[in-house]
Amino acid sequence: MKKEKSRYIYAPYVCVTSTDGPSKEYTDFMSQYNKDHEVCPKCGTKEHTTTLMGYILDMDNKEKYKDLNNCKCSNCGDVHTCHERVKN
């Protein structure tokens, strides 16, 4: 029987979550962020398709947060990032 070598995975970020769910501060921030980036910048429609990559929110630098998932407007077909969407 051949002995396997140990393997390590190095990651720049490690996700730490609470068993109680997301904090109120996180939930409030993300709720407001989603309202501020709700509609297509070209036609103002809410309906869109998007990729589902998770982006890290540094709670000490919330103003630098950007959701860079790709969006495609279901109405006009414009392609943009979630961060480029605008407030309704």
C-alpha positions in Angstrom: 0.0 0.0 0.0 1.4 3.4 -1.1 1.5 6.1 1.6 0.0 9.4 0.3 1.8 12.7 1.0 0.2 15.4 3.0 -1.4 18.1 1.0 -2.1 21.7 2.0 -4.3 24.3 0.4 -3.3 27.9 1.0 -6.1 30.5 0.7 -5.8 34.3 1.1 -9.1 34.4 2.9 -10.8 32.0 5.3 -14.6 32.2 5.7 -15.6 32.4 9.3 -19.3 32.2 10.0 -21.4 32.2 13.1 -23.9 29.5 13.8 -26.3 32.3 14.6 -26.3 33.5 11.0 -25.2 36.9 9.6 -24.8 39.8 12.0 -27.3 42.7 12.0 -24.6 45.0 10.8 -23.9 42.8 7.7 -27.6 42.3 7.0 -28.3 46.0 7.2 -25.4 46.9 5.0 -26.2 44.4 2.3 -29.9 45.4 2.3 -28.9 49.0 1.7 -26.3 48.0 -0.9 -28.8 46.0 -2.8 -31.3 48.9 -2.8 -28.5 51.3 -4.0 -27.7 48.9 -6.9 -31.2 47.6 -7.8 -31.9 48.6 -11.4 -30.3 48.5 -14.9 -28.3 51.7 -15.5 -29.6 51.8 -19.1 -33.4 51.2 -18.9 -34.2 51.1 -15.1 -35.6 47.6 -15.1 -35.1 45.3 -12.0 -35.3 42.0 -13.8 -31.9 40.5 -14.7 -29.8 37.4 -14.7 -26.6 37.3 -12.8 -23.6 35.1 -12.0 -23.4 33.9 -8.4 -19.8 34.6 -7.1 -19.4 35.6 -3.5 -17.4 38.7 -2.8 -15.8 39.4 0.6 -17.1 42.3 2.7 -14.5 43.8 5.0 -16.6 45.3 7.7 -13.8 47.8 8.5 -13.9 49.1 4.9 -17.5 48.7 3.8 -17.3 51.7 1.4 -14.8 49.7 -0.8 -17.2 46.7 -1.2 -18.2 45.9 -4.8 -20.3 43.1 -6.1 -18.7 42.3 -9.4 -21.0 39.6 -10.6 -22.0 40.0 -14.2 -25.6 41.0 -14.9 -27.6 40.9 -18.0 -30.8 43.0 -18.1 -33.8 41.0 -19.1 -35.5 44.0 -20.7 -32.8 45.7 -22.8 -30.0 43.1 -22.8 -27.4 45.5 -21.3 -24.5 43.7 -19.7 -22.9 45.3 -16.6 -21.8 44.3 -13.1 -24.1 44.3 -10.1 -22.1 47.3 -8.7 -22.9 49.3 -11.8 -26.6 48.9 -11.3 -28.3 52.1 -9.9 -30.7 53.1 -7.2 -34.4 53.0 -8.2 
